[in-house]
Amino acid sequence: MDVILGAGPVGTAVAQQLIAQDRHVRVITRSGSGPASADRVAADVADQDRLITLTRGSDVIYNCVNPPYTAWPKAWPPMSAAMIAAARAHDAVLAITAPVYAYGSQPGGHMTEHTPLAAVGRKGRIRRAMWEDARAAGIRTVEVRGADYLGARTTGVFSAVLAPAVAKGRTAWMPADLDAPHSWTYAGDMATALVTLARDDRSWGNAWHAPTHTGLSIRDLAGHFFAVTGAPEVPLRRMPRWMMRRAGLLVPMARELAEMDYQFYGPFLLDTTETDRVFGLPRTDLDTVLREEAASLKGGNAVDERLDVTGIMEP
């Protein structure tokens, strides 16, 4: 049995891929959501005893949970501890979905699978501790790290800024350098990496990088999106870097985003060379990804109102 914790874009894609392989899939979320063909269970992942019970008979436990940024300090430690305990109890592989926050700001924005974990920000230190705890727990574990997400229902610059602007026909005020080279990870490719690496013993005990489109600036991505999808173009403007920090004095989510702004006001380059060499994972064509974004936007599903920060620039 495969157990997926969380039913966001990555968790849902993992479940769908495993179901297509005729695996017995259980999805655990607070609400009991998930693909209809999965065994869906409503439970608190932080409840260690309950999680151990629900994961009995599991081969792989996938951590695809994504609590709100503002909840990380309280939410992650007990959830991570419960996942490690469940994996240990059943000798299951713990496959962890992760951002690249644990690296912190790196020279030239360049990150490889061997870049030191040097984060000084709160969220980066939390993710570093989670990975170090998993590695020290005596379990089989693998972490797959991705960059800024693309894909339906994902949370990233697209869903936070460009999608709301396109949906409302207004200027997209990007809290970023529009021309800095950036990295983009499709949620479906992250899911493929998790499913593949979880069952490959060459991956265990290490962190790897999901297939990623690297070096495409926000301006270039937006232009490509408009060209490929025919979506109505909206003006892009750079939000002054100080503005998100000032907004953070009153808006908790703005404060959390400002902590990570080094990823957006300079190069942000996720190097996948080693993962490519060892596992040869495919990358989904960018045109296909952007068409999925457009379809989701038309369906009203792409805008994450929790992260719609463009209103900061409105009078």
C-alpha positions as CSV (number, residue, x, y, z in Angstrom):
1,M,0.0,0.0,0.0
2,D,1.1,3.5,-0.7
3,V,0.0,6.3,1.6
4,I,-0.1,9.9,0.5
5,L,-0.3,12.6,3.1
6,G,-1.9,15.7,1.5
7,A,-4.1,16.1,-1.6
8,G,-2.7,19.3,-3.1
9,P,-1.4,19.4,-6.6
10,V,1.6,17.2,-5.9
11,G,-0.2,14.8,-3.6
12,T,-3.0,14.4,-6.1
13,A,-0.6,13.8,-9.0
14,V,1.3,11.2,-6.9
15,A,-2.0,9.4,-6.1
16,Q,-3.1,9.4,-9.7
17,Q,0.2,8.0,-11.0
18,L,0.1,5.2,-8.4
19,I,-3.5,4.4,-9.1
20,A,-2.6,4.1,-12.8
21,Q,0.0,1.5,-11.8
22,D,-2.8,-0.4,-10.0
23,R,-1.3,0.3,-6.6
24,H,-3.5,0.4,-3.5
25,V,-3.5,4.1,-2.6
26,R,-4.6,5.7,0.7
27,V,-4.8,9.5,0.9
28,I,-4.9,11.1,4.3
29,T,-6.0,14.7,4.8
30,R,-7.8,16.7,7.4
31,S,-10.9,16.8,5.2
32,G,-10.8,13.4,3.7
33,S,-10.3,14.8,0.2
34,G,-8.4,13.2,-2.7
35,P,-9.0,11.3,-5.9
36,A,-12.2,9.4,-5.9
37,S,-10.5,6.1,-6.7
38,A,-8.2,6.3,-3.7
39,D,-9.0,5.2,-0.2
40,R,-9.6,8.6,1.4
41,V,-9.3,9.1,5.1
42,A,-9.9,12.2,7.2
43,A,-7.3,12.5,10.0
44,D,-4.8,14.8,11.6
45,V,-1.3,13.9,10.3
46,A,0.2,15.3,13.5
47,D,-1.6,12.6,15.5
48,Q,1.3,10.1,15.7
49,D,-0.6,7.2,17.1
50,R,-3.5,7.6,14.6
51,L,-1.0,8.0,11.7
52,I,0.8,4.8,12.7
53,T,-2.5,3.0,12.7
54,L,-3.5,4.4,9.3
55,T,-0.2,3.6,7.6
56,R,-0.1,0.0,8.7
57,G,0.9,-2.2,5.7
58,S,2.4,0.7,3.8
59,D,5.5,0.4,1.6
60,V,5.9,4.1,1.0
61,I,4.6,7.1,2.9
62,Y,4.6,10.3,0.8
63,N,4.8,13.6,2.6
64,C,2.9,15.9,0.3
65,V,1.5,18.1,3.0
66,N,1.6,21.9,2.5
67,P,0.5,23.9,5.5
68,P,0.1,27.7,5.2
69,Y,3.4,29.6,5.6
70,T,2.1,31.3,8.7
71,A,1.5,27.9,10.4
72,W,4.9,26.3,9.7
73,P,6.5,26.8,13.1
74,K,3.7,25.0,14.9
75,A,2.5,22.7,12.2
76,W,5.6,21.1,10.8
77,P,7.5,19.7,13.8
78,P,4.7,17.4,15.1
79,M,3.7,16.3,11.6
80,S,7.3,15.5,10.6
81,A,7.8,13.6,13.8
82,A,4.7,11.6,13.2
83,M,5.7,10.7,9.6
84,I,9.1,9.5,10.8
85,A,7.5,7.4,13.5
86,A,5.1,5.8,11.1
87,A,7.8,5.0,8.6
88,R,9.9,3.5,11.3
89,A,7.0,1.5,12.7
90,H,6.3,-0.2,9.3
91,D,9.7,-0.1,7.7
92,A,8.2,2.1,5.0
93,V,10.1,4.5,2.8
94,L,9.4,8.1,3.7
95,A,9.4,10.2,0.4
96,I,9.4,13.9,1.2
97,T,8.2,16.7,-1.1
98,A,10.4,19.7,-0.4
99,P,11.2,23.3,-1.6
100,V,14.7,24.5,-1.8
101,Y,14.4,26.8,1.2
102,A,17.0,24.8,3.2
103,Y,19.8,26.0,0.9
104,G,19.2,29.6,1.8
105,S,20.6,32.3,-0.4
106,Q,23.5,31.0,-2.5
107,P,26.2,32.7,-4.6
108,G,24.7,33.4,-8.1
109,G,21.5,31.7,-7.0
110,H,23.0,28.3,-8.1
111,M,21.9,25.2,-6.2
112,T,23.1,21.6,-6.9
113,E,22.2,18.4,-5.0
114,H,25.4,19.0,-3.0
115,T,24.9,22.6,-2.0
116,P,25.3,23.1,1.7
117,L,22.1,23.7,3.7
118,A,22.8,27.2,4.8
119,A,19.4,28.7,5.4
120,V,19.1,31.4,8.0
121,G,15.4,32.2,7.6
122,R,12.7,30.6,9.6
123,K,11.2,28.5,6.9
124,G,14.5,27.3,5.6
125,R,15.7,26.3,9.1
126,I,12.4,24.3,9.6
127,R,12.9,22.4,6.3
128,R,16.6,21.8,7.1
129,A,15.7,20.3,10.5
130,M,13.0,18.1,9.0
131,W,15.4,16.6,6.5
132,E,18.2,16.1,9.1
133,D,15.7,14.5,11.5
134,A,14.5,12.1,8.8
135,R,18.1,11.1,7.8
136,A,19.1,10.6,11.5
137,A,16.0,8.4,12.3
138,G,17.3,5.2,10.9
139,I,14.7,4.9,8.2
140,R,14.8,4.7,4.4
141,T,14.0,8.1,3.2
142,V,14.4,10.4,0.2
143,E,13.7,14.1,-0.3
144,V,12.8,15.5,-3.7
145,R,13.3,19.3,-4.0
146,G,11.6,21.5,-6.5
147,A,11.7,25.2,-7.5
148,D,8.9,27.6,-8.2
149,Y,5.9,25.5,-9.0
150,L,3.9,25.5,-12.2
151,G,0.7,23.6,-12.9
152,A,-3.0,23.7,-12.0
153,R,-3.7,24.5,-8.4
154,T,-0.1,25.1,-7.6
155,T,1.3,27.8,-5.3
156,G,4.0,30.0,-6.9
157,V,4.6,33.3,-8.6
158,F,2.1,32.3,-11.3
159,S,-0.8,31.6,-8.9
160,A,0.1,34.4,-6.6
161,V,0.5,37.2,-9.1
162,L,0.2,36.5,-12.8
163,A,-3.0,34.4,-12.6
164,P,-5.0,36.9,-10.5
165,A,-3.8,39.7,-12.8
166,V,-4.9,37.8,-15.9
167,A,-8.2,36.8,-14.3
168,K,-9.0,40.4,-13.3
169,G,-7.4,42.1,-16.4
170,R,-5.1,44.3,-14.3
171,T,-1.4,45.0,-14.1
172,A,0.7,42.2,-12.6
173,W,2.9,43.8,-9.9
174,M,5.6,41.2,-9.5
175,P,7.5,41.1,-6.2
176,A,10.6,40.2,-8.3
177,D,13.2,41.2,-10.8
178,L,11.3,40.4,-14.0
179,D,14.5,39.6,-16.0
180,A,16.5,37.5,-13.5
181,P,16.9,33.9,-14.6
182,H,14.5,31.7,-12.7
183,S,13.7,28.0,-12.2
184,W,10.3,26.4,-12.7
185,T,9.1,22.9,-11.6
186,Y,6.0,21.3,-12.9
187,A,4.0,19.6,-10.2
188,G,3.4,16.6,-12.3
189,D,7.2,16.2,-12.8
190,M,7.7,16.5,-9.0
191,A,5.2,13.7,-8.6
192,T,7.0,11.5,-11.1
193,A,10.3,12.1,-9.3
194,L,8.7,11.1,-6.0
195,V,7.1,7.9,-7.3
196,T,10.3,6.9,-9.1
197,L,12.8,7.6,-6.5
198,A,10.8,6.2,-3.6
199,R,11.3,2.7,-5.0
200,D,14.9,3.1,-6.1
201,D,17.4,2.3,-3.4
202,R,20.0,4.5,-5.1
203,S,18.0,7.5,-3.9
204,W,17.6,6.6,-0.3
205,G,19.3,8.8,2.3
206,N,19.8,11.7,-0.1
207,A,18.1,14.7,-1.5
208,W,17.5,15.1,-5.3
209,H,16.2,17.7,-7.6
210,A,12.9,17.3,-9.5
211,P,13.0,17.8,-13.3
212,T,13.0,21.6,-13.7
213,H,13.0,24.3,-16.4
214,T,15.9,26.5,-15.5
215,G,17.0,29.9,-16.7
216,L,13.6,31.4,-17.9
217,S,12.9,34.8,-16.4
218,I,9.5,35.8,-15.2
219,R,9.1,38.2,-18.1
220,D,10.1,35.4,-20.6
221,L,7.7,32.9,-18.9
222,A,4.8,35.4,-19.0
223,G,5.5,36.2,-22.7
224,H,5.6,32.5,-23.5
225,F,2.4,31.9,-21.6
226,F,0.5,34.6,-23.5
227,A,1.9,33.3,-26.9
228,V,1.2,29.7,-26.3
229,T,-2.2,30.0,-24.7
230,G,-3.7,33.1,-26.3
231,A,-4.6,34.4,-22.8
232,P,-5.1,38.2,-22.8
233,E,-1.8,40.0,-22.1
234,V,-1.5,42.2,-19.0
235,P,1.3,44.6,-18.2
236,L,4.0,43.4,-15.9
237,R,5.6,45.7,-13.4
238,R,8.3,45.2,-10.8
239,M,7.2,45.8,-7.2
240,P,9.8,47.6,-5.2
241,R,11.6,45.2,-2.9
242,W,10.9,47.2,0.2
243,M,7.2,47.3,-0.4
244,M,6.6,43.6,0.5
245,R,8.6,44.0,3.6
246,R,6.6,47.1,4.6
247,A,3.4,45.3,3.9
248,G,4.6,42.5,6.1
249,L,4.2,44.8,9.1
250,L,0.5,44.4,8.8
251,V,-0.1,41.4,6.5
252,P,1.3,38.1,7.8
253,M,1.5,36.4,4.4
254,A,3.4,39.3,2.9
255,R,5.9,39.0,5.8
256,E,6.4,35.3,5.0
257,L,6.9,36.0,1.3
258,A,9.4,38.8,2.0
259,E,11.6,36.3,3.9
260,M,12.1,34.4,0.7
261,D,12.5,37.4,-1.6
262,Y,16.2,36.5,-2.4
263,Q,14.7,33.9,-4.7
264,F,13.0,36.5,-6.8
265,Y,15.3,39.6,-6.9
266,G,18.3,37.7,-8.3
267,P,19.2,34.5,-10.2
268,F,17.4,31.4,-8.9
269,L,18.9,28.4,-10.6
270,L,18.1,24.8,-9.6
271,D,20.7,22.5,-11.1
272,T,19.4,19.0,-11.8
273,T,22.5,17.6,-13.5
274,E,23.1,14.8,-11.0
275,T,19.5,13.7,-10.8
276,D,19.3,13.7,-14.6
277,R,22.4,11.6,-14.8
278,V,21.4,9.0,-12.2
279,F,17.7,8.6,-12.9
280,G,17.0,10.2,-16.4
281,L,13.7,11.6,-15.4
282,P,11.6,13.3,-18.1
283,R,10.6,16.9,-18.2
284,T,7.1,17.8,-19.3
285,D,7.2,20.2,-22.3
286,L,6.7,23.7,-21.1
287,D,4.0,24.5,-23.7
288,T,2.0,21.6,-22.2
289,V,2.4,22.9,-18.7
290,L,1.4,26.4,-19.6
291,R,-1.7,25.2,-21.4
292,E,-2.7,23.4,-18.3
293,E,-2.2,26.7,-16.4
294,A,-4.5,28.4,-18.9
295,A,-7.2,25.7,-18.7
296,S,-7.2,25.9,-14.9
297,L,-7.4,29.7,-15.0
298,K,-10.4,29.5,-17.3
299,G,-12.0,27.1,-14.9
300,G,-11.4,29.5,-12.0
301,N,-9.1,27.1,-10.2
302,A,-5.7,28.7,-10.7
303,V,-5.9,31.7,-8.4
304,D,-4.9,31.1,-4.8
305,E,-6.5,34.0,-2.9
306,R,-4.3,33.4,0.1
307,L,-1.3,34.5,-2.0
308,D,-3.0,37.1,-4.2
309,V,-0.5,39.8,-3.2
310,T,-1.0,42.1,-6.1
311,G,-3.6,44.0,-4.2
312,I,-0.8,45.6,-2.2
313,M,-0.2,47.9,-5.2
314,E,-3.8,48.9,-5.6
315,P,-5.0,52.3,-4.4
